[in-house]
């Protein structure tokens, strides 16, 4: 049976995936497309097959910061698996791609009927929450250059491409920092030969070097996905973990 292209769906036993297939609709994820709105019901779940979705927390003063990512490793709409029908955050497409969509109510119904499906989905929820927790610690403890390297590695994993159509403005919003800081950090990574930036596109030129520049949070999160789901990042070069306080290579 052909794979769907989404790693979470492809973990399912064939019989379980067969039950979901009639309800999965293929669609194109367009740049800046809004998939969830704050305070609105979550009517469907989205399983990306390529591209990347950012989950963003919005503040009263208009400030925003990324609190989660969804790509081919998982899904958008985890709150529906926990019995919550309303989205706290906004979700927009940052890197165009493709996805499979299905009604949230059907996935919830199938998860209740199948302990095996429910177990796999809840393990993904655990990995997702672990990633969010690690990100919160990372934002407080690590240098911007390390955080940027980690974010680019994570985006590459989820989007499935070495070429990321991202501006410094977008990255600054995702990391919750000033654009000037992102520019300095990106220039440092480019000078080291890890990335190449031009015309709103970042290309990962040396993934292994970028992994050395990243903080330990990337490797911690990668290992958690692998531990819980046996997926996400195994086909990539593992990051060399930097001890806290070490400076990234420049």
VENMO-V241640 format. One record per pair of residues at least 24 apart in sequence whose C-alpha atoms are under 8 Angstrom apart, sorted by the first residue. I is the first residue (numbers start at 1). J is the second residue. D is the distance in whole Angstrom. If there is no record, write none. Layout:
# VENMO-V241640
I/J/D  I/J/D
This chain:
# VENMO-V241640
4/49/7  5/49/5  5/50/8  5/72/7  6/47/6  6/48/6  6/49/5  6/72/5  6/73/6  6/74/7  7/72/6  7/73/5  7/74/7  7/231/7  7/232/8  8/72/8  8/73/6  8/74/5  8/75/8  8/124/8  9/47/8  9/74/8  11/120/8  12/117/7  12/120/8  16/117/7  20/107/8  23/101/8  23/102/6  23/103/7  23/106/8  24/100/6  24/101/5  24/102/5  25/100/5  25/101/5  25/102/6  26/98/7  26/99/6  26/100/5  26/101/6  27/98/6  27/99/5  27/100/6  27/101/7  28/96/8  28/97/6  28/98/5  28/99/6  29/93/7  29/96/5  29/97/5  29/98/5  29/99/7  30/93/7  30/95/8  30/96/5  30/97/7  31/93/5  31/94/6  31/95/6  31/96/5  32/92/6  32/93/5  32/94/6  33/92/5  33/93/5  34/90/8  34/91/6  34/92/4  34/93/7  35/90/8  35/91/5  35/92/6  35/93/8  36/87/7  36/89/7  36/90/5  36/91/5  36/92/7  37/87/7  37/88/8  37/89/7  37/90/5  37/91/7  38/86/8  38/87/5  38/88/5  38/89/5  38/90/5  39/86/6  39/87/5  39/88/6  39/89/8  40/86/5  40/87/6  41/85/5  41/86/4  41/87/6  42/77/7  42/80/7  42/85/5  42/86/6  42/87/6  42/104/7  43/85/8  43/103/6  43/104/6  43/105/7  44/77/7  44/101/7  44/102/6  44/103/4  44/104/4  44/105/8  45/75/7  45/76/6  45/77/5  45/78/8  45/101/6  45/102/6  45/103/6  45/104/5  46/75/5  46/76/5  46/77/7  46/99/6  46/100/6  46/101/5  46/102/7  47/71/8  47/72/7  47/74/6  47/75/5  47/76/7  47/99/5  47/100/5  47/101/6  48/72/5  48/73/8  48/74/7  48/75/7  48/97/8  48/98/6  48/99/4  48/100/6  49/97/7  49/98/5  49/99/5  49/100/7  50/96/8  50/97/5  50/98/5  50/99/7  50/158/7  50/159/5  50/160/6  51/93/8  51/94/8  51/95/5  51/96/5  51/97/4  51/98/7  51/158/7  51/159/4  51/160/7  52/93/6  52/94/6  52/95/5  52/96/7  52/97/7  52/155/7  52/158/6  52/159/5  53/91/7  53/92/6  53/93/4  53/94/6  53/95/7  54/91/6  54/92/6  54/93/6  54/94/6  55/89/6  55/90/6  55/91/4  55/92/7  56/89/6  56/90/5  56/91/6  56/92/8  56/174/8  57/88/8  57/89/5  57/90/7  58/89/7  58/90/8  64/173/6  64/174/8  64/176/7  65/173/6  65/174/5  65/175/6  65/176/5  66/173/7  66/174/5  66/175/6  66/176/7  67/132/6  67/135/8  68/128/8  68/131/8  68/132/6  69/155/8  69/158/8  70/158/7  71/158/4  71/159/6  72/158/5  72/159/7  72/160/8  73/158/6  73/231/7  73/232/6  74/124/7  77/104/8  78/125/6  80/104/6  80/108/7  81/108/6  81/121/8  81/122/8  94/166/8  95/159/7  95/164/7  95/165/7  95/166/8  97/159/8  120/229/8  123/228/6  123/229/7  124/225/8  124/228/7  124/229/7  126/228/8  127/221/8  127/224/6  127/225/6  127/228/7  130/221/7  130/224/8  131/221/6  134/217/6  134/221/7  135/217/7  138/217/7  139/175/8  142/215/7  144/181/8  144/182/8  144/185/7  145/182/8  145/185/5  145/186/7  145/188/8  145/189/8  145/213/8  145/214/8  145/248/8  146/213/6  146/214/4  146/215/5  146/248/7  147/214/6  147/215/7  148/175/8  148/182/8  148/185/7  148/186/8  148/214/7  149/189/8  149/210/6  149/211/7  149/213/6  149/214/5  149/215/8  150/211/7  150/214/5  150/215/7  150/217/7  150/218/5  151/218/8  153/207/8  153/210/8  153/211/7  153/218/8  154/218/7  157/232/7  157/233/6  162/203/6  162/204/5  162/205/8  163/201/7  163/202/6  163/203/4  163/204/7  164/201/6  164/202/5  164/203/6  165/200/6  165/201/4  165/202/6  166/200/5  166/201/5  166/202/6  167/200/5  167/201/7  168/200/8  188/250/6  189/250/7  191/250/7  192/249/8  192/250/5  207/237/7  208/237/6  208/238/8  208/239/7  211/238/7  211/239/5  211/240/6  212/239/6  212/240/5  212/241/7  212/242/7  212/248/7  212/249/7  213/248/4  213/249/6  213/250/8  214/239/8  214/241/8  214/242/8  214/248/7  215/241/7  215/242/6  215/243/8  215/244/8  215/248/8  216/240/8  216/241/5  216/242/6  216/243/7  216/244/8
